[in-house]
Amino acid sequence: MPITAIGLEGSANKLGIGIMRDGVVLSNPRHTYVTPPGEGFLPRDTANHHRDWALKILRQALDEANVKPSEIDCICYTKGPGMAAPLLSVAIVARTISQLWDKPLIAVNHCVGHIEMGRLITGSKNPTVLYVSGGNTQVIAYSDRRYRIFGETIDIAVGNCLDRFARILKISNDPSPGYNIEQLAKKGSKYIALPYTVKGMDISFSGILSHIEEIAKKQLKSGECNPADLCYSLQETIFAMLVEITERAMAHCESQEVLIVGGVGCNLRLQEMMGVMAEEREAKLFATDMRFCIDNGAMIAQAGWEMFRSDPKRHITPIEKSTCTQRFRTDEVEVTWRDD
């Protein structure tokens, strides 16, 4: 019998609800909370946005999929990691429809959702994964029923670094600050040296951000550089760091596949740099576009579908335990659906 899962995602500023049926995306609408240039999104305001849009996006997901609540087999929601208030606002919606529709609840790790959606869409089998988003930066590989973290940021995430730099330059947040930095970087021609901070398998971005902020204050006023040059230099530096630690993990795992997931994974320059490294290693690069790189409900539904299908007794979450965890690590999840 086919299994149909609905997934609710709201760990940051994007509210997404998607419906999956045995590896097929039936619907995947989302709505983004966009703030004015120079401003970030606060947890309370983001939670309010999710509450305002939850029922509209839920109805849209059901209508686009042409699915009735009675046809849903499990309801999946993002347990974490993420921002507490937005996570809770979406978890409440998941609990409510779970009880109204009398369907089991599956608590999903956000990072695992990205990985499983990436594997499904690209067809990659056992890749080394670079997970890059606004809240997370990790190099991951599967081993012995866990997604093992080989390296990660020791301070802020790469997406957070880009977002905060966009605020310094007052770059628009629509559709996203990272996307607008990418477009501006294409016009840059002067490379400005920045700190290159790789520590073993881990990586650091806060020093780079502080350094480029000082450069922006001094050199933009004097005309020594322009915003496009700064965006270009920042991308080239931090993406080179990401490629380095990913290649090191691939060498350790003897991997011939690399998969980029997470919102920053949409960046074509990052994909290009990773592709050069993969080609030199005679490996394959896998990546997706904005439909699945950026936070979405279908990825939560897909991971929840895998969990429900493989071991429902282990993964079904009682209503009273359907909590959220801001720091829910990727390697805490037992991967019961893989045996390779």
TIRODO-536615 format. One record per residue (C-alpha): residue number from 1; z, x, y. Coordinates in nm, 3 decimals. Layout:
   n      zz      xx      yy
 NUM       Z       X       Y
...
END
This chain:
   n      zz      xx      yy
   1   0.000   0.000   0.000
   2  -0.082   0.128   0.350
   3   0.216   0.217   0.570
   4   0.209   0.125   0.939
   5   0.444   0.300   1.179
   6   0.506   0.245   1.548
   7   0.637   0.534   1.756
   8   0.819   0.527   2.090
   9   0.827   0.845   2.302
  10   1.008   0.892   2.632
  11   1.176   1.232   2.634
  12   1.046   1.325   2.980
  13   0.827   1.155   3.242
  14   0.577   1.001   3.001
  15   0.641   0.675   2.821
  16   0.417   0.637   2.518
  17   0.401   0.389   2.232
  18   0.158   0.449   1.947
  19   0.077   0.287   1.614
  20  -0.038   0.486   1.310
  21  -0.155   0.364   0.971
  22  -0.199   0.624   0.699
  23  -0.326   0.894   0.931
  24  -0.535   0.665   1.152
  25  -0.452   0.616   1.520
  26  -0.462   0.241   1.584
  27  -0.338   0.261   1.945
  28  -0.174   0.512   2.174
  29  -0.117   0.387   2.533
  30   0.118   0.563   2.774
  31   0.227   0.558   3.136
  32   0.340   0.857   3.344
  33   0.607   0.864   3.611
  34   0.450   1.064   3.895
  35   0.656   1.194   4.188
  36   0.531   1.311   4.531
  37   0.413   1.675   4.575
  38   0.703   1.918   4.595
  39   0.937   1.695   4.396
  40   1.042   1.694   4.032
  41   1.144   1.387   3.831
  42   1.513   1.302   3.809
  43   1.662   1.163   3.483
  44   1.784   0.834   3.633
  45   1.455   0.757   3.809
  46   1.258   0.849   3.498
  47   1.476   0.622   3.283
  48   1.418   0.338   3.529
  49   1.043   0.394   3.500
  50   1.061   0.377   3.121
  51   1.263   0.056   3.132
  52   1.016  -0.102   3.375
  53   0.714  -0.015   3.162
  54   0.848  -0.040   2.806
  55   0.753  -0.400   2.730
  56   0.411  -0.366   2.899
  57   0.322  -0.058   2.695
  58   0.463  -0.215   2.377
  59   0.246  -0.522   2.422
  60  -0.056  -0.303   2.500
  61   0.001  -0.095   2.186
  62   0.023  -0.404   1.963
  63  -0.281  -0.568   2.125
  64  -0.501  -0.257   2.106
  65  -0.406  -0.202   1.742
  66  -0.444  -0.573   1.662
  67  -0.117  -0.550   1.473
  68   0.163  -0.806   1.449
  69   0.530  -0.704   1.433
  70   0.542  -0.838   1.078
  71   0.282  -0.576   0.977
  72   0.493  -0.284   1.099
  73   0.676  -0.097   0.821
  74   0.900   0.130   1.030
  75   0.997   0.190   1.391
  76   1.013   0.554   1.498
  77   1.169   0.685   1.818
  78   1.229   1.025   1.977
  79   1.584   1.139   1.907
  80   1.536   1.460   2.107
  81   1.505   1.715   2.250
  82   1.460   1.586   2.602
  83   1.632   1.439   2.907
  84   1.930   1.222   2.815
  85   1.870   0.915   3.034
  86   1.499   0.871   2.950
  87   1.567   0.932   2.580
  88   1.840   0.667   2.576
  89   1.630   0.412   2.764
  90   1.359   0.431   2.497
  91   1.607   0.448   2.207
  92   1.752   0.116   2.324
  93   1.408  -0.043   2.307
  94   1.359   0.096   1.954
  95   1.699  -0.035   1.839
  96   1.627  -0.376   1.987
  97   1.290  -0.429   1.821
  98   1.426  -0.284   1.496
  99   1.681  -0.564   1.488
 100   1.448  -0.832   1.620
 101   1.173  -0.747   1.372
 102   1.413  -0.650   1.090
 103   1.243  -0.313   1.036
 104   1.397   0.025   0.947
 105   1.451   0.283   1.221
 106   1.340   0.648   1.194
 107   1.481   0.910   1.436
 108   1.215   1.177   1.502
 109   1.236   1.528   1.640
 110   0.999   1.552   1.938
 111   0.877   1.902   1.846
 112   0.806   1.803   1.486
 113   0.607   1.508   1.623
 114   0.383   1.748   1.815
 115   0.334   1.968   1.509
 116   0.250   1.686   1.267
 117   0.009   1.523   1.512
 118  -0.158   1.858   1.573
 119  -0.196   1.923   1.200
 120  -0.340   1.576   1.145
 121  -0.591   1.578   1.431
 122  -0.717   1.935   1.382
 123  -0.702   1.951   1.003
 124  -0.507   2.278   1.009
 125  -0.314   2.334   0.686
 126  -0.036   2.586   0.739
 127  -0.071   2.730   1.090
 128   0.151   2.947   1.301
 129   0.238   2.706   1.583
 130   0.272   2.780   1.953
 131   0.464   2.489   2.102
 132   0.442   2.493   2.482
 133   0.558   2.209   2.704
 134   0.767   2.126   3.009
 135   1.091   2.155   2.818
 136   1.012   2.382   2.523
 137   0.845   2.712   2.439
 138   0.860   2.816   2.073
 139   0.659   3.008   1.814
 140   0.703   2.829   1.482
 141   0.599   2.872   1.120
 142   0.675   2.659   0.815
 143   0.880   2.802   0.530
 144   1.097   2.647   0.259
 145   1.113   2.289   0.393
 146   1.183   2.391   0.754
 147   0.983   2.469   1.065
 148   1.129   2.812   1.139
 149   1.148   2.935   1.498
 150   1.025   3.295   1.520
 151   1.053   3.325   1.897
 152   1.134   3.111   2.199
 153   1.213   3.114   2.567
 154   1.555   3.250   2.656
 155   1.568   3.060   2.986
 156   1.317   2.804   3.116
 157   1.013   2.667   2.934
 158   0.660   2.767   3.031
 159   0.579   2.414   3.149
 160   0.891   2.408   3.363
 161   0.786   2.741   3.516
 162   0.445   2.597   3.608
 163   0.596   2.273   3.739
 164   0.844   2.455   3.961
 165   0.574   2.683   4.098
 166   0.364   2.376   4.178
 167   0.656   2.247   4.384
 168   0.667   2.574   4.580
 169   0.299   2.533   4.674
 170   0.333   2.154   4.721
 171   0.064   2.096   4.457
 172   0.011   1.734   4.352
 173   0.189   1.602   4.042
 174  -0.101   1.366   3.967
 175  -0.207   1.374   3.685
 176   0.026   1.672   3.626
 177   0.122   1.987   3.816
 178   0.013   2.212   3.529
 179  -0.334   2.059   3.525
 180  -0.374   2.107   3.898
 181  -0.259   2.469   3.875
 182  -0.522   2.522   3.604
 183  -0.797   2.386   3.830
 184  -0.682   2.594   4.125
 185  -0.659   2.908   3.910
 186  -1.031   2.882   3.835
 187  -1.096   2.961   4.203
 188  -0.869   3.267   4.206
 189  -1.021   3.615   4.202
 190  -0.741   3.855   4.297
 191  -0.486   3.945   4.030
 192  -0.136   4.002   4.165
 193   0.093   4.201   3.935
 194   0.393   4.003   3.808
 195   0.683   4.088   3.573
 196   0.582   4.077   3.206
 197   0.894   3.978   3.016
 198   0.867   3.983   2.637
 199   1.186   4.071   2.452
 200   1.108   4.116   2.084
 201   0.990   3.774   1.973
 202   1.150   3.595   2.270
 203   1.017   3.541   2.618
 204   1.152   3.485   2.969
 205   0.997   3.305   3.266
 206   1.272   3.272   3.528
 207   1.224   3.624   3.668
 208   0.850   3.573   3.700
 209   0.908   3.248   3.886
 210   1.153   3.411   4.129
 211   0.915   3.702   4.187
 212   0.608   3.490   4.254
 213   0.809   3.264   4.485
 214   0.893   3.567   4.701
 215   0.529   3.674   4.700
 216   0.422   3.324   4.802
 217   0.661   3.325   5.097
 218   0.542   3.663   5.228
 219   0.177   3.700   5.133
 220   0.055   3.346   5.193
 221   0.175   3.367   5.554
 222   0.017   3.709   5.608
 223  -0.309   3.608   5.442
 224  -0.289   3.881   5.176
 225  -0.357   3.623   4.906
 226  -0.422   3.250   4.870
 227  -0.275   2.978   4.643
 228  -0.566   3.011   4.398
 229  -0.494   3.382   4.350
 230  -0.128   3.307   4.281
 231  -0.212   3.036   4.027
 232  -0.463   3.265   3.858
 233  -0.216   3.554   3.840
 234   0.066   3.338   3.707
 235  -0.150   3.188   3.433
 236  -0.295   3.522   3.323
 237   0.050   3.680   3.297
 238   0.244   3.411   3.119
 239  -0.040   3.323   2.883
 240  -0.077   3.689   2.783
 241   0.294   3.689   2.697
 242   0.251   3.375   2.484
 243  -0.048   3.520   2.299
 244   0.146   3.841   2.225
 245   0.441   3.675   2.057
 246   0.213   3.434   1.870
 247   0.008   3.724   1.731
 248   0.324   3.902   1.623
 249   0.439   3.591   1.433
 250   0.096   3.556   1.271
 251   0.111   3.917   1.155
 252   0.458   3.867   1.011
 253   0.354   3.551   0.824
 254   0.011   3.686   0.730
 255  -0.128   3.368   0.882
 256  -0.496   3.298   0.943
 257  -0.443   2.980   1.146
 258  -0.287   2.924   1.488
 259  -0.220   2.579   1.631
 260  -0.131   2.515   1.996
 261   0.068   2.197   2.064
 262   0.257   2.050   2.359
 263   0.146   1.952   2.708
 264   0.063   2.308   2.822
 265  -0.156   2.338   2.512
 266  -0.423   2.136   2.695
 267  -0.485   2.434   2.923
 268  -0.833   2.565   2.845
 269  -0.755   2.915   2.969
 270  -0.463   2.942   2.726
 271  -0.690   2.817   2.447
 272  -0.955   3.073   2.547
 273  -0.710   3.366   2.544
 274  -0.561   3.254   2.213
 275  -0.912   3.215   2.074
 276  -1.000   3.575   2.156
 277  -0.688   3.697   1.975
 278  -0.759   3.473   1.674
 279  -1.120   3.592   1.652
 280  -1.009   3.955   1.656
 281  -0.778   3.876   1.361
 282  -1.055   3.677   1.185
 283  -0.828   3.374   1.215
 284  -0.894   3.017   1.328
 285  -0.765   2.852   1.645
 286  -0.676   2.482   1.644
 287  -0.595   2.277   1.954
 288  -0.622   1.919   2.076
 289  -0.708   1.750   2.405
 290  -0.495   1.551   2.648
 291  -0.481   1.244   2.422
 292  -0.257   1.423   2.173
 293  -0.134   1.744   2.343
 294   0.053   1.551   2.611
 295   0.361   1.354   2.497
 296   0.251   1.032   2.327
 297   0.382   0.762   2.097
 298   0.133   0.822   1.815
 299   0.279   1.167   1.743
 300   0.624   1.013   1.695
 301   0.473   0.745   1.473
 302   0.290   1.009   1.265
 303   0.600   1.223   1.210
 304   0.805   0.911   1.134
 305   0.534   0.792   0.894
 306   0.558   1.123   0.707
 307   0.938   1.097   0.691
 308   0.937   0.732   0.579
 309   0.667   0.788   0.319
 310   0.829   1.098   0.166
 311   1.197   1.001   0.147
 312   1.297   0.671   0.313
 313   1.657   0.684   0.191
 314   1.711   1.020   0.358
 315   1.534   0.946   0.685
 316   1.614   0.583   0.769
 317   1.868   0.579   1.052
 318   2.134   0.303   1.064
 319   2.147   0.124   1.401
 320   2.500   0.249   1.469
 321   2.383   0.610   1.425
 322   2.061   0.582   1.627
 323   2.173   0.828   1.892
 324   1.986   1.085   2.101
 325   2.037   1.460   2.111
 326   1.919   1.654   2.417
 327   1.913   1.984   2.227
 328   1.770   1.875   1.892
 329   1.623   2.196   1.750
 330   1.300   2.205   1.554
 331   1.457   2.393   1.263
 332   1.730   2.131   1.212
 333   1.485   1.891   1.045
 334   1.441   1.904   0.668
 335   1.066   1.878   0.609
 336   1.059   1.661   0.298
 337   0.689   1.577   0.323
 338   0.557   1.932   0.267
 339   0.574   2.134  -0.054
 340   0.334   2.419   0.029
END
